[in-house]
Amino acid sequence: MNKILEMRNITKKFPGVIALDNVSFEAYTGEILALCGENGAGKSTLMKILSGSYPHSSYSGEIYINGQKCVFSNAAQSEKTGIAMIYQEISMHLDVSVAENLFLGRWFKKGGLIDWASMNNEAMKYLEMVGLDISPSEELRNLSASQQQLISIARALSKNPCILVLDEPTSPLTLNESDNLFRILHKLKEQGMCIILISHKLDEVFDNADCITVLRDGKTISSNNIVDVDRNRVVMDMVGREITSYYPKEIVDIGDVAFEVKNLSVPHPYTANKLIVEDISFQVRKGEILGIAGLVGAGRSESVNALFGKTKKAAGEVFIDGLRVNINKPADAISNGIALLTEDRKADGTVAMLSIKENTTLASLKAVSKSGMLSSKQEREHTKEYFEKVKIKAPSINTLVQQLSGGNQQKVVLAKWLMRRPKVLILDEPTRGVDVGAKYEIYKIMMELVKQGIAIIMISSELPELLSMSDRVIVLAGGGVQGEMEASECTQEIIMQYATLST
């Protein structure tokens, strides 16, 4: 293997924080290199410098590609050297076709007109590479988040890169789609491509990476061959301390039924006159964590969104503490003590241009107001309380949410709902894109909440998390509840058996 990339003494500062402190990093052809660290460690910042998203004038240090010093003022210059970056947040145009997205800025032309036939034929080649059996003329909006992610990967491959950087690429993917992605990556590795993988999922890192580099607090902590380290060593390097238990589950007294759903039916989000779930019922008790499992498309998120009033339900009743409540919009749910941490924190959880303080108090404005006027003093005091409670890493409560790492943005959303002191907390993929240290902190917060008698509903695609933190699990598939069991008596295999049932 030949050294293809070297980044020397990279330092990058943002207002009030040093994101990268004299970081050095190197990678070789024909390898998968995992770049790991907690949220805010500097991983994405380092790769944005490599991709040209942060111009050379904004940082100090040097980049060498194949031994040649490179200075990137924009992303286009980085792409010309063979670097392709796939970001954690999917960024494509939803109202144009798959082929148009694949070749954006490079549309095929013939006689001054777009050559649709040639462009669609070429698109098919890259769709096949990522295992997508869809029409290149399909509008992107009609596809699932996982399909859109695979298309973003196909778009990167269409540029024939020599260095492919993937930032949390499997976050929106199913297990089968993730396996398919890594099969593709291993083929590319065999062809001599250098692949840099940013991931919080240590299982996929140890299963697929050749080498691993760990960053912490903007500094390079370690670089090793994957065969020379174990999970505990990597976690210690990431968080700076030993974590003996990844799931701090405790036995809590479970009380009366706090939340009950009867005969819920929810319209399919993409297909008219079809239900994604039909006539499902379940309940969760005070102090209990109810896990909801199921494959993508089973209706997990659609069900809780309908219960929260975010989307319309076709039928169903909701009871809180035994009393029937009418929920037609999120304000109804919030006033009745229900909080929902959504799957997509950027779209539904935060306002990126507002501060931590403004986001935290967004759902509790009455609590920080006097005579209808916002009280800056109360706003600061309440925010500081939850800022410390959920351990948000930021220079101050006035820091803009868009300047935070993904994990700290998730903590802001959690702080916002905790300030409401809900009776029922619904968590939809609460640790997606969150590092192992932040996950542990979120789990600890969950345990503190159930000790207070709060009922928690948790949707998670990570089965070890679901089984370890839940008291009881229900499995959605084929439009209904296919299985319900105590988490202590359940296994991943049992969940998958139920999850693959069609009726």
C-alpha positions in Angstrom: 0.0 0.0 0.0 1.1 3.5 -0.8 0.5 6.6 1.3 -2.1 8.6 -0.6 -3.0 11.2 2.1 -1.2 13.1 4.7 -2.6 16.0 6.8 0.0 17.7 8.9 -0.5 19.9 12.0 -4.0 20.9 11.2 -5.4 23.6 13.5 -8.9 25.0 13.1 -10.7 27.4 15.4 -14.3 28.5 15.8 -15.5 31.4 18.0 -14.7 30.3 21.6 -13.5 26.8 20.7 -10.5 25.1 19.2 -12.0 22.4 17.0 -8.7 20.9 15.8 -5.4 21.3 17.7 -2.3 20.4 15.7 -3.9 17.2 14.3 -1.8 15.0 11.9 -3.5 12.2 9.9 -2.5 9.8 7.2 -4.2 7.2 5.0 -3.1 4.6 2.4 -4.4 3.1 -0.8 -6.4 -0.1 -0.6 -7.5 0.3 3.0 -10.5 1.2 5.1 -9.5 3.6 7.8 -11.9 4.3 10.6 -11.9 7.8 12.1 -13.5 7.6 15.6 -14.2 9.9 18.5 -16.9 11.5 20.5 -19.3 14.0 19.0 -17.3 17.3 18.9 -13.9 15.5 18.8 -13.2 17.1 15.4 -13.7 14.2 13.0 -16.2 15.9 10.6 -14.2 19.2 10.8 -11.0 17.4 9.8 -12.8 15.8 6.8 -14.5 19.1 5.8 -11.0 20.6 5.6 -10.0 17.7 3.4 -13.1 18.1 1.2 -12.5 21.9 0.7 -15.7 22.8 2.6 -13.5 24.8 4.9 -11.0 26.8 2.7 -7.3 26.9 3.3 -7.5 30.4 4.6 -9.7 29.3 7.5 -7.2 26.9 9.2 -3.4 26.3 9.5 -1.6 23.1 8.4 -0.8 21.3 5.2 -2.4 18.6 3.1 -0.5 16.3 0.8 -2.1 14.0 -1.8 0.2 11.4 -3.3 3.1 13.5 -1.9 2.0 16.7 -3.6 1.0 19.7 -1.4 -2.6 20.7 -2.1 -4.3 24.0 -1.2 -8.1 23.8 -1.5 -10.2 27.0 -1.6 -13.4 25.2 -2.3 -15.0 21.8 -2.6 -14.6 21.7 -6.4 -10.8 21.9 -6.1 -10.8 19.0 -3.7 -13.0 16.9 -6.0 -10.6 17.5 -8.9 -7.8 15.8 -6.9 -10.0 12.7 -6.4 -11.6 13.3 -3.0 -15.3 12.5 -2.6 -17.2 13.3 0.7 -20.5 11.8 1.7 -21.9 13.8 4.6 -24.0 12.5 7.5 -26.9 14.7 6.5 -28.2 13.9 3.1 -28.1 16.9 0.8 -29.8 16.5 -2.5 -32.6 18.0 -4.6 -35.8 16.2 -3.7 -37.9 17.5 -6.7 -35.7 16.2 -9.5 -34.9 12.7 -10.7 -32.4 10.2 -9.4 -30.2 10.6 -12.6 -30.3 14.4 -12.3 -29.1 14.2 -8.7 -26.3 11.7 -9.6 -24.9 14.0 -12.3 -25.7 17.3 -10.8 -23.6 20.0 -12.6 -22.5 17.3 -15.1 -25.7 16.6 -17.0 -25.2 14.8 -20.3 -25.8 17.0 -23.4 -26.2 16.4 -27.1 -26.7 19.1 -29.6 -27.2 21.7 -26.8 -29.9 19.6 -25.2 -29.9 17.3 -22.2 -29.3 13.7 -23.4 -31.8 12.0 -21.1 -31.3 8.5 -22.6 -27.5 8.5 -22.1 -27.7 10.0 -18.7 -30.3 7.5 -17.5 -28.3 4.6 -18.9 -25.1 5.8 -17.2 -27.1 6.3 -13.9 -28.2 2.6 -14.0 -24.5 1.5 -13.8 -24.0 3.4 -10.5 -27.4 2.4 -9.1 -26.4 -1.3 -9.7 -23.1 -0.6 -7.9 -25.0 0.3 -4.7 -27.6 -2.4 -5.1 -30.6 -0.1 -5.9 -33.3 -1.5 -8.2 -35.1 1.8 -9.0 -35.7 3.8 -12.1 -33.2 6.7 -12.7 -36.2 8.8 -13.7 -37.8 8.4 -10.3 -38.3 11.6 -8.4 -36.0 11.6 -5.3 -38.8 12.8 -3.0 -40.6 9.4 -3.5 -37.7 7.5 -2.1 -36.9 6.5 1.5 -34.1 8.1 3.5 -32.0 4.9 3.2 -32.5 4.9 -0.6 -31.5 8.6 -0.8 -28.3 7.8 1.2 -27.4 5.0 -1.2 -27.9 7.5 -4.1 -25.6 10.0 -2.5 -23.0 7.2 -2.4 -23.6 6.4 -6.0 -23.2 10.1 -6.9 -19.8 10.1 -5.2 -18.7 6.9 -7.0 -19.7 8.5 -10.3 -16.9 10.9 -9.9 -14.3 8.1 -9.8 -12.6 9.2 -6.5 -9.3 7.8 -5.2 -10.3 8.8 -1.6 -13.8 8.2 -0.5 -14.9 9.8 2.9 -18.1 8.6 4.5 -19.5 10.3 7.6 -21.9 8.0 9.5 -23.0 6.4 6.2 -25.1 3.6 7.8 -27.2 5.9 10.1 -30.3 5.7 7.9 -29.7 2.2 6.5 -31.2 -1.1 7.5 -29.0 -4.0 8.5 -29.2 -5.5 5.0 -28.5 -2.2 3.3 -25.5 -1.7 5.6 -24.2 -5.1 4.8 -24.6 -4.3 1.1 -22.8 -1.0 1.5 -19.8 -2.7 3.1 -19.6 -5.3 0.4 -19.3 -2.3 -2.0 -16.7 -0.7 0.1 -14.6 -3.8 0.3 -14.7 -4.2 -3.5 -13.5 -0.6 -3.9 -10.8 -1.2 -1.4 -9.6 -4.2 -3.4 -9.4 -1.9 -6.4 -7.0 0.3 -4.6 -9.3 3.0 -3.3 -8.7 4.7 0.1 -11.8 4.7 2.2 -12.1 6.9 5.3 -15.1 5.8 7.5 -16.4 8.0 10.3 -18.6 5.9 12.5 -19.9 5.7 16.1 -20.9 2.0 15.5 -17.8 0.2 16.8 -19.2 -3.2 15.7 -19.1 -2.1 12.0 -15.7 -0.5 12.6 -14.1 -3.7 14.0 -15.9 -5.8 11.3 -14.7 -3.8 8.3 -11.8 -1.4 9.1 -8.1 -2.1 8.6 -6.9 0.8 10.8 -8.4 3.1 13.3 -7.5 6.7 14.3 -9.1 8.2 17.4 -9.6 11.9 18.0 -10.5 13.5 21.4 -11.1 17.2 22.1 -9.6 18.1 18.7 -6.4 16.1 19.2 -5.0 12.9 17.8 -5.1 10.3 20.6 -4.1 7.1 18.8 -3.6 5.4 15.5 -3.5 1.6 15.3 -4.1 -1.4 13.1 -7.5 -2.8 14.0 -6.1 -6.2 15.0 -3.9 -4.5 17.6 -6.7 -2.9 19.7 -10.0 -4.0 21.2 -13.3 -2.2 21.8 -12.5 -1.3 25.4 -9.2 0.4 24.4 -10.9 2.4 21.6 -13.7 3.5 24.0 -11.1 4.6 26.5 -9.2 6.5 23.9 -12.5 8.2 22.8 -13.9 9.3 26.1 -10.7 9.5 28.2 -12.0 7.0 30.8 -13.1 3.4 31.1 -16.7 2.5 30.6 -17.4 -0.8 32.3 -21.1 -1.0 31.3 -22.5 0.4 28.0 -26.1 0.1 29.1 -26.7 1.4 32.7 -30.1 -0.3 33.1 -31.5 -0.4 36.6 -34.5 -2.1 38.2 -37.2 0.5 38.7 -40.6 0.1 40.3 -43.2 0.1 37.5 -46.6 1.7 38.3 -50.0 2.1 36.7 -50.7 2.5 33.0 -49.6 6.1 32.0 -50.3 5.9 28.3 -52.6 3.7 26.3 -53.3 3.5 22.5 -56.3 1.7 21.2 -57.0 0.7 17.6 -54.6 3.1 16.0 -54.5 3.2 12.2 -52.2 5.5 10.3 -52.2 6.4 6.6 -49.2 5.4 4.5 -47.0 8.4 3.9 -46.3 7.6 0.2 -49.2 5.5 -1.0 -52.8 6.9 -1.2 -55.7 4.9 0.3 -53.3 2.6 2.1 -52.5 2.2 5.8 -49.0 1.7 7.1 -50.3 0.4 10.4 -53.9 -0.8 11.1 -55.7 -1.3 14.3 -52.7 -1.5 16.7 -53.0 -1.2 20.5 -50.4 -1.0 23.2 -49.8 0.6 26.6 -46.8 1.8 28.7 -46.7 2.2 32.5 -45.2 4.8 34.7 -41.5 4.0 35.2 -41.4 1.7 32.2 -39.4 1.8 29.0 -41.3 0.3 26.1 -39.2 -0.5 23.1 -40.7 -0.5 19.7 -38.8 -2.7 17.1 -39.4 -3.2 13.4 -37.8 -2.9 10.0 -37.7 0.4 8.1 -41.2 0.8 6.6 -42.9 -1.0 9.4 -44.6 2.2 10.6 -42.7 2.9 13.8 -42.1 6.6 13.3 -45.3 7.1 11.5 -47.2 5.7 14.5 -45.6 7.9 17.1 -45.8 11.0 14.8 -49.6 10.4 14.5 -49.9 10.0 18.3 -48.1 13.3 18.8 -50.3 15.0 16.3 -47.4 15.7 13.9 -49.3 13.8 11.2 -52.9 12.7 10.9 -54.2 9.3 12.1 -57.0 7.5 10.3 -58.4 6.1 13.6 -57.5 5.4 17.1 -57.9 6.6 20.7 -55.3 7.8 23.2 -55.6 7.6 27.0 -53.3 9.3 29.5 -53.7 8.2 33.1 -56.9 6.4 32.1 -58.5 9.5 30.6 -59.2 9.8 26.9 -57.5 12.8 25.2 -57.9 14.3 21.8 -54.7 15.0 20.0 -55.0 16.7 16.6 -51.8 18.7 16.6 -48.5 18.8 18.5 -49.7 21.5 20.8 -52.4 19.1 22.0 -49.9 16.4 22.8 -47.6 18.8 24.6 -50.4 20.3 26.7 -51.3 16.7 27.8 -47.8 15.9 28.9 -46.4 14.1 25.8 -43.0 14.9 24.4 -41.5 13.5 21.1 -37.8 13.5 20.3 -38.1 12.9 16.5 -35.9 10.8 14.3 -34.6 13.8 12.3 -33.3 16.4 14.8 -32.3 18.9 12.1 -35.7 18.8 10.4 -38.0 18.6 13.4 -36.0 19.0 16.6 -34.0 22.2 16.5 -33.8 25.6 14.9 -30.2 25.7 13.8 -29.9 29.5 13.6 -31.1 29.9 17.2 -28.9 29.5 20.3 -29.0 26.6 22.8 -30.9 28.9 25.2 -33.6 29.7 22.6 -34.0 26.1 21.5 -34.1 24.8 25.1 -37.0 27.1 26.1 -38.8 26.9 22.8 -41.5 24.5 24.0 -41.7 26.2 27.5 -42.1 29.9 26.7 -44.8 30.4 29.3 -42.4 29.1 32.0 -39.8 31.7 31.2 -42.2 34.7 30.8 -43.8 37.3 33.0 -47.0 39.0 32.1 -46.6 37.8 28.6 -43.1 39.1 28.2 -40.0 36.8 27.9 -37.8 37.0 31.0 -34.1 36.9 30.0 -33.2 36.0 33.6 -35.6 33.0 33.8 -34.6 31.9 30.4 -30.9 31.8 31.4 -31.6 30.1 34.7 -33.8 27.4 33.2 -31.5 26.7 30.3 -28.4 26.5 32.6 -30.2 23.9 34.7 -30.8 21.6 31.7 -27.6 22.5 30.0 -25.8 21.0 33.0 -28.3 18.1 33.4 -27.8 16.7 29.9 -24.1 17.7 29.8 -24.1 19.7 26.6 -20.6 20.5 25.4 -20.5 24.1 24.2 -18.8 27.3 25.1 -22.0 28.8 26.5 -25.8 28.6 26.4 -25.6 31.4 23.7 -23.8 29.2 21.2 -25.8 28.6 18.0 -27.1 25.1 17.7 -25.7 24.9 14.1 -22.2 25.1 15.6 -22.7 22.0 17.8 -21.8 18.4 16.9 -24.7 16.0 16.2 -24.6 14.5 19.6 -24.8 17.8 21.4 -27.6 18.9 19.1 -29.5 15.8 20.2 -28.9 16.7 23.8 -30.4 20.2 23.2 -33.5 18.5 21.9 -33.6 16.3 24.9 -33.1 19.3 27.2 -36.0 21.1 25.5 -38.4 18.3 26.3 -37.1 17.7 29.8 -37.9 21.3 30.6 -41.6 20.5 29.8 -41.5 17.8 32.6 -43.5 15.3 30.4 -45.6 12.4 31.7 -44.7 10.4 28.5 -41.5 10.8 26.6 -41.3 9.3 23.1 -37.7 8.8 21.8 -37.4 8.0 18.1 -33.8 6.7 17.4 -32.5 8.8 20.4 -28.8 7.8 19.9 -28.6 7.8 16.1 -25.3 9.4 15.1 -24.3 9.8 18.8 -20.9 8.6 20.2 -20.5 5.9 22.8 -19.9 8.4 25.6 -23.0 10.6 24.8 -25.1 7.4 24.4 -24.2 6.4 27.9 -25.2 9.9 29.2 -28.5 9.6 27.4 -29.2 6.2 28.9 -28.4 7.6 32.4 -30.9 10.4 31.8 -33.5 7.8 30.7 -33.0 5.9 34.0 -33.3 9.1 36.0 -36.6 9.9 34.3 -38.2 6.5 34.8 -37.2 6.6 38.5 -39.4 9.8 38.6 -42.3 7.8 37.1 -42.1 9.1 33.6 -43.2 6.5 30.9 -40.8 6.2 28.0 -41.4 4.8 24.5 -38.2 4.2 22.6 -37.9 3.3 18.9 -34.4 2.0 18.0 -32.9 0.1 15.1 -30.0 -0.9 17.3 -31.3 -4.1 18.8 -28.6 -4.4 21.6 -29.7 -1.0 22.8 -33.4 -1.8 22.5 -33.0 -5.1 24.5 -30.7 -3.7 27.1 -32.6 -0.5 27.9 -36.2 -1.6 27.5 -38.4 -3.4 30.0 -40.8 -4.7 27.4 -40.6 -4.8 23.6 -43.3 -4.8 20.9 -42.5 -5.6 17.2 -44.3 -3.9 14.3 -44.5 -5.6 10.9 -47.0 -6.1 8.2 -49.2 -3.2 9.4 -49.6 -4.6 13.0 -48.1 -5.7 16.3 -46.6 -9.1 15.6 -45.0 -9.7 18.9 -44.9 -8.5 22.5 -42.5 -9.8 25.2 -40.5 -8.9 28.2 -37.1 -7.6 27.1 -35.3 -9.9 29.5 -36.9 -12.9 27.7 -36.2 -11.7 24.2 -33.2 -12.0 21.8 -32.3 -10.3 18.5 -33.2 -13.4 16.6 -36.7 -13.4 18.1 -37.2 -9.8 17.2 -36.1 -10.4 13.6 -38.4 -13.4 13.3 -41.4 -11.2 14.3 -40.1 -8.2 12.2 -40.1 -10.2 9.0 -43.7 -11.4 9.3 -45.9 -10.0 6.6 -49.3 -10.5 8.4 
